[in-house]
Amino acid sequence: MSKSNQTFTDRWLPTLNPKILKFLKGKNFDKMTPVQAITIPLFLQHKDVCVEAVTGSGKTLAFIVPILEMLLKKYSNETRFDKHHIHSLIISPTRELAQQTFDITNEFIHSFDGLNHFSCILFVGGTKHDHDIEQYQNNGGTIVIATPGRFEELLKTKTNSFNLGANLKSLEMLILDEADRLLDLGFLTSINTIFEALPKQRRTGLFSATQTDEIEKLIRAGLRNPVRITVKQTGSASDQRTPSTLKNFYMICEPNEKLNQLIHFINEHRPAKIMIFFSTCACVQYFGSVLKHLFRSSPSTKIFSIHRKLRNKRATVIEQFRAETSTTATTVLVCTDIVARGIDLPDVDWVIQFDPPTTVVQFVHRCGRTARLGRLGNALLMLLPNEEAYVNFLLNSQKVPLKEMTAADALKIENVVPIVRELATSDKGVYDRSKQAFVSYVQAYAKHECSLLLRLKELDLCGVAEGAFALVHLPRMPELRNRDKSKFNQENQTVNAESIPYKDKSLAKKKQMEKDDPTLKIKKRVKTVAFSIQKENKLRKRLKRLRREQAENERIAGAEDAVAETEKHIDEIANEYSKLKRQRRLQRFNKIQKTKKKNGELELSENEQLSDME
């Protein structure tokens, strides 16, 4: 399992409340990390703080400890304490990160013997609004931890007995956790709405792993003269984005060997706690079932899967994986980027990226699931021969050096592709998932941020379908039209997909019902639209988006240049949009006039047509 490497600095401030120090000591947090040593005193001095620190550097305790310290002082000095008055608000980008922060905060509060006057409440999606309102009315919420979308919805919900905005007047602390991720997920409008509901006299902390222009705008909008903190790892390059205790490797695999190399790697590094990242939900669903089948005879190997579509089951999966601490078992979490940021999963030994992430920033966050809080960790990126240039791109853009790990000899390792194909030919559910996974992989690859380096034209699609996905048949998709498919899986070309049974009885019943009554099956039909209409719709959407951006920029002080640039774009697109609308009106009226001319009616002039239309 992961080993420790001391990267901690000073001991906890002796002026902190003894209850907090007692809890930290009980959790073996004897010293502060650098980000905690710098940030906590600033919060307690009533400063706004903007923190940039690598993932796994202990940012969560850097804001939870000062919040609790302030609350304990407030409780000791005030006899009357309204549990419904919100003292602190913590905004997290995902429900998993919000749940993790809530669990840590609750654990602190429950350790404070005899203090039941303040509480912590969680507002995230996946539950009914009525449930959140009832919990708040019954238990209060001195500390509110929420995702921005749900908190914005609750702010707009006002009844005789519930008005969240009125209880924010006493707010003293606002925390924006993983702020860059909040913006990536499109929560800027929600955050600005929340800003408007909060008192101006407050302390604000913004925590992020990266600093961007969008973050700067957010800082100008929500923070007052913040102290800027950038924490770098000792012993690493000055701009390196990954922890210094992390060893990064890459492996070049031939397309027809990739799955075999993955299984061999897991077997060679057992016992271990491993996370395997894939690009899409469909890939996680498919490879999760494949790994469970391949390791079904190994009682010491547990496979978990998590992706966005699991909804309310995600918290359970995270807790199960987190609870696995055996030093004799191998635990594997097959996942998407839903757990790439902020989630603390202790003692992860290896992070494997089965294919390049869509952005280099996500590469950094994926790797950050291991080597947390000074522990040692390892990360492996599996690449195809045409993707090797991605290694240098990571070095130049993120200052992350990767060391090559030689792939095992293909002739000396087990070939699991026939086993997986046998599984697919015995269960139509797996067969369908395999094709869906491959299609989603190709679509994600085509949208990659580094499309100049990772070109779909250079990707051996048939090789990947055979060796990485172990497909029985190739799906019908435009990307395969001009590819040589003659050598793909010659052995199973006679397999009839329609004759493969579904092992899942409920799925088999559903498919049979859809077969008997085609109206039950809802298909997403792509409507064919004329190019001129497509262009008009595209321009209209772009015009709306730019106007929204203009409104956001106008809210932010000091963004005059951005406003001017947006206005310029709006004028250009508005003119182009007007011309296109005029042309389309003329086309429609010309068509009408031709019909009228045939019927002997008088034809209108061009100007008369436009005036009549307007």
N, C-alpha and C positions, 0 to 999 in steps of 0.2 A: 504493500500500500504506500501512499504518499509519505514522504519523509519531510521533516521540518528543516527550515533554513532560516536562522534569525535575521529578519529584516526590520525588527521593531526598534523603537527609540526609547523615549523617556517612559517612566512609570506614570500611572494615572495621577491626575492632579489631586493632591491631598485635600484640596478645598472642596472636592465633590462630596455630595451627600453620602454618609456611611452606608446607606441602604444600596446605593448604586455600586459603591466599591465592593461591598459584600457579594453582590450578584456577579460582578465581573470576575472576582477572585474565584467564585464557585465554578465559573465556566472556563477557568484557566487562562483568562485574558489578563496576564500580569503586566503587560506593557502596551503602550499605544503604538499604532502604525504611524508613519510620518504624516499621512493625511489627517489622522485623528489628532495628533499632537499640535498641528497648526490650526485646524479648523475649530475645535471645541473652545479654546480660549477666546477666539474672535466672536463666536456666537454669544458667549457669556458676557462679552463687552458691548453687546448690542450693535454688532456690525452685520451688514449684508455681505454674503460670501459667494464667490463664484469659483468652483473647484473643478479643475481638470486633472484626472488621475487615471492611471491604467486600471483595467478591470481586475477585481480581486484584491484591491488595496485597502478594504475596510471602510468604504464610504458610508455604509448604512449606520454603523455605530457612531460615526462622526456627526450625525444629526440627531439620532435617537437619544444619546446621552445628554446633550445640552437641553433638549426639549424636556426630558424628565427632571433634570436638575432645576430648571425654571419652575416646573409644576410643583415640585416638592417645597421649594422656597415659598411659592405663592400659597400653598396649602398651610404652611406653618405660620404665615403672617395674616391669613384671612380666616375668620371663623365661619363666614357664610361662603358657600362654594356651590354654584349652580352647575349641576352635571350636564345641562344642555348647552351651556356656553362653550363654544369651540375655541380652544386655546391654540391648537396647532393643526395645520392641514398639510398632509403629505400626498403629493400627486405622483402616481407611478404610471408608466406607459402600458403595462399589461396586468391582467388580474393575477398571474402567477407571482410577479414581483410584488404586487400589492399584498397578496396573501402572505408572502414570506416576511415582509416588513411588519405586517399585523401580528404574525406569530411571535416575532422577536420582541415587539413592544409589549404584547400581552404577557409574555413570560416575565419581563421586567416588572410589570405592574403587579402581577400575582405574587411576586416575591417580596413585595412591600407589605409586611405584616401590619394589619390594623388600618390600612388605608384603602377604603372602599369608596372614597368620595369622587375620584376621577376614573374615567374609563376610556377604552379605545374601541372604535367601531370601524367596520370595513364596508365600503360602498363600491361594488364592482358589478359588471354585467353578469348575466347568467341567473340572476334572482329577480323576483318581482319587486316593483317599486314599493308596493304595499308592505312587503316583508321588511324592506330597509327602513321605511317610515315607522313601522311598529317597533323594530329593534331600537331605533333612536329615541322614540318616545318613552320606552320602558327603561332603557339602560343609559341613555344620554350618549355623549360623544365628546369628551374633552380633547381627545386626539382623533382626528378623522383621517383615515387612509383610503384613498379612492383613485379610480381611473378617471380621466378627465371627462369622458363622455357621460358616464353615469352621474358624476357630481354635477355636471351642467344640467342634466335632466331633473335632478332633485332640486336644484336651485329654482327652476321654473315651476316646480310643483308647490303650490301654496294653498293651504286650507285653513280653516279656523284653528286647528290644533297643530299645524305643521307649517313652519316658515323657516327654512334653513338660513336664508339670507339675513334674517333678523338676529340669529344667533352667531353670526360671523363678526358682529361689531366689536367683540372683545378679542378677536384673533390677534395673536402676538407673533406667530411663526408660520411661514409658508416655506415648504420644501418642494422643489421640482427635481425629482429623482430621474436619472437617465434622460436628461433634457433633450439631448440630440435625438434619442429614439422617439420622444414625444412629438418632435417636429417631423421626423421621418414618417410617422404614422398619420400625419395630417391633423394634429390636434391644436394647431395654432389658434384657430377661431375659438375653440372651446376654452383654451387657456386665457385668451383675451377677455372672454365673457366672465371667467372666474376672477380675473384681475379687477374687473369693474365692480364686482360684488364685495371685494375685500377692503378693509380700511387701509389708508395710505401709510399710517404710522404702524409699521410692522417690521419684523426682521425676515429677510428672504434668503434662502440658500438654494443655489443652483448647482447641481452635481452632474457631471458629464465625463465620458471617456474621451471625447473629442471636442474641439472647438471649431465652429463653422461660422459663416457670415450670418446664417439664420439664428444661430445662438446669440451672436452679438446684438441682433435686433431685439431678441427676447430679453437680453440683459438690460438694454436701454428702456424697454417698456416696463419691466417689473422690478428692477433693483435700483437702489439709490446709492451711488458712489461705492460700489462693492469692492471688497478686497479680493484681488484675483490671486488664486493659488494654483500653481502647476507642480505636481509631484512627479518626479522622474525616478526610475529605478536605478539604484547604484550598481555600478559594474556593467552597465549596458550603454549602448549608443544614446546620445543625447535626445534623439527624436524617436527612439524605439518605442513602439506602441504595446509591446507584450512584456509580461513580467520577466525579470532577469533570471528567475529560477525555472523558467520554462525552456525545454529543449525542443526545437522545431525541426522536423524531418519531412522529406518528401520522397515518394517512391514512383518511379516510372514503370507503368504496367502496360503490356500489350492489351488491346481491347478484349481479345478472346481469353485472357487470363485473370481479369480484374476480380471477379467474384471468388475465384480459387485463391487468389493472393489474400483477399480479405479474411476468408475462413482460416487459412493457414496462419495469418498474423494473430488472430484471436487465440488459436490453439497454442501458438508458441509463447504467448505472453500471459497465459493463465497461471495462477489466479490473479485477477485484476478487475478493476472497475472501469468500464469503457463506455464512452459516448460516441455514437456514429451519426454524423450529420449527413442528411440528404437534402436535395433542393426543393422537393415538393411533398405534399401530403400523400399523394398517390404512391410515391416511391417508399415512403415510410410504411404505409399499409402493406405494400407488397413484400419488401425486404424484411419487415417484422415477422410476417408469416413464414417466409423462407428460413430465417434464422431459427425460429422456434422448431421448424421441422428438422433442420439439420442437426440441432443440438437436443432433440427430444429424448435421446438415450443417455444424456449427461445430466444427472440430478444436481450436480454442482454448478450448473450454468443456468442463469435466469435471464430471460429476454423481456424487456419492457418496450413499449412504443408510445410515442406522444407526438401529436400534431394539432393544428388549429381546429380541425373538424371534430375532435373528441369532446369539445365544449366542457361540460361539467365533470367529465372523468379525468381531466388533466391534473387537477390538484391531488387526486388519489394516486395517480401514476408517479408524480413527483415525490410524494411522501413514501411510497413503496421503494423507489430507487434510492432515496435519501437514507432510508432505514437499513439498507443492505451494507453492513460493515464487516462482514466475515472476511477473514484473511485467507480462507481456503476455498472460497467460491469465486466464480467469475460472473459478474453482473454486467449486462449490456443494455444501454438505453439507445434505441433507434429513434431519431428525432429530426425535426425541422428547426428552423431558426427561432421558433417560438420560445425555446429555452436557451437561446444564444446569449442573452444579455441579462445581467443583474441577478439571475437565480443562483443561489449558493447551494451547490451540490458537493458536499464534503468528500474528500479522499478519492477524487477521480484521478486515475493513473494515466489514462490515455484518452485523447480526443482525436478521433479519426474523421477526416473529411473525405467522403467517397468521391466527391467531385468538387471542382472549384466553386466557392460561394459566388452569388451574383454580384457582390461588391467586396472590395478589399477591406472595408470597415467591418463587414460581417465576419471575414476571416479572423480578424483580431479578436472579436467578441467570442467567436466559437472557441478559439484557443484559450480564452480566459476562463473557461469552465474548469480548467485544471491549473495547478501552480498558484492556488489562492492563499492569501495571507502568509506568504513566505514558504509555503510547502513546495516541494519539487514536483514537477509534472512534465508530461511529454505530449507532443501533438504530431500527427502524421497527415500529410496531404497526399492523396492518391491521384496521380496524373497520368494521362495518356501521352504517347510520344509527341503528338502534335501540340501538347499543352506545356511543354517544358519551359517556354519563354515566360510563363506566368511566375516562375520562381524569381527571376531577375526583376520583374515588375513589382513584386512584393518587397523586394530589397530596396528598390528605388523609391517607391511611394510610401511605404510604412516603416522602412528601416528594419525589416524583419529578415535576418539571415536564416536560410534553411539548409540543413545538411542532408545530403543524399543517403537514403537507405536502399541498399540493393535488393531488388525483388528476388524471391526464392526461385530456384530452378524449376521451371514448369513441369519437367519430366519427373521431379522427385516429390511433388506435392499431390495431394488428392484432387481429382477432378470431380467437383460436386455438381457440374452443369447437368449431367444425365439424371442425377437424383432430383434436382429441382424440376426438370422437364417431366419426369415421371409423376411428381406431385401435381403439376399443372394439368397433365392428361388424365388425372384421376379425380380432379376437383375443378369444375368449371368456374367456381368463385376465384380460385388462384389464377386460373388461365386468364380470366377477364382482368384481374388486377395487374397481371404482368404487362399486358398490352397498354392499360391505362397509365401505368408507371412509366413505360418507355415513351409514350406520347408526351406526357407531362415533362419528362426529362429533356426531350428534344426542344420543346417549346421554351422551357426555361433557359436552355443553352443558347437559343437564338436571341434571347433578350439580355444576354450577359453584358455587364458593364464594360468588360474588356473584349468586345466583339472583334476588335482589330487583331488581337492576339489569339483569341479562342474562336476561330471561324468555323461556322457550321459546315461550310463546303469542304474543309479539310478533315472533318470528323468521320471516322470509319463507322457509319451508322449500323451497317450489317454486323460488323465485328463486335460493336458494343451490345447490340441486340442479342447476339449469340453468347458472348463470354461474360458480359456484365449483368445482363438481365435474364439470360437463359430462356429466351422466348421459344415457344413451339412454332408459332407462325408470326410473320411480320404483319403489323397493322397496316391498313390503308391510310396513307398520309402523303401530302404533296412533297414533303422533303425526301421521300424515297423514290420518286418517279424516275429520275435519271441515274439511279445507283445500280451497280451490278449485284443482283440478288441471287445469282446462279449457284453460289457456293454456300448459301445460308441453309443450315440444318437439313441436309438432304435426307437424313434418316427418318424424320417425322413428317415429311410432306404429305404422307398418305393419311395422317390422323384427321378424322372428321370432327371439327370443333362442336358441331351440333349434337354429336352423340356423347359428349363428355357430361357426366352427371354433376349436379350440385350436391355437395356434402351437407351444406347448411340447409335444413329442411324449410325454414322460413323463407330463405332466399329462393329456393327451388319453387315454392308455392307462389311467390310473388312473380317470378319469371313466367310461370305457367299461366297465371291469370292475365299477364300482359300479352302473352301469345294468343290466348283465347279471345281477349278483347283488346285490340290495338289502341282503343281510345284511352285506356288506362295509362298507357306509357306516354309520358310528357317528353317531347323532344324539343331541343333548342334548335329551331330552324333559323338559318341565316338568310335573311331576306335580301334578295338582289336589288340594289338601289343604283340608279343612274349616277354617273361620276359627278355631274353638276350638283346633284342633291347632296351627295356625300361631301363635296367640297363646301357647300353652303352650311351644312350641319357642323362640319369641323370648325369652320370659321366662327360660327355662332357660339360654340362651346368655348373656343379659345378666347373670344371677346369677353364672355362671362367670367372666365377664370382670371383674365388680366384685370377686369374691373374689381373683382374680389381682392386681388393682390394690391390694387391701388388703395382700396378702402383700408386694408390692414396696414399698409405703409404709412398712410396718413395718420393712423393712430399712434404711430411710433415716432417720438421726437428725434430729430436729427437724421431723418431718412429722406431729405429733400431730393438727393440725387436719384434714389430709387424711385421716388414718385414721378420725377421728370422723365426718367427712362420708361416707366410703365405707361405714362400718358402718351409718349411718342409711339410706343407699340400699339396702344389702343387706337390712336388716330389712323395709323397705317392700316390696321386690320379692319377698322370701321369703314374706311373708304373702299377697301377691297370687297368687303361684305356688301356694301351698298351697290357697287357696280354689278356684283353677281346677282343680287336680288332684282335689279332693273332688267338684266338680260333674261332672267327666268320669267319675269312678268311679260316681257315681249314675246318670248317663246310660247307661253300659254295663250296670249291673245292672238298671235298669228295663227295658231292652230284653230282657235274659235272662229276667226275671220274666214279661214278657208272653208269651214263648214257653212258659214253664213253666205259666202259667195256662191256656193253650190246651190243654195236655196233661193238665190236671187236677192239677198239682202245687201244693203249698202255697206261697204268696207270702211272702217274708220282709219284715220291717219295715225302715225306713230305717237304724236303728242296727245291726240285724243284718247288713244288706248291707255296711255299712262295716267292721264287725268281721270279717266273713267275708273281705272284700277285703284287710284289713290283716294 
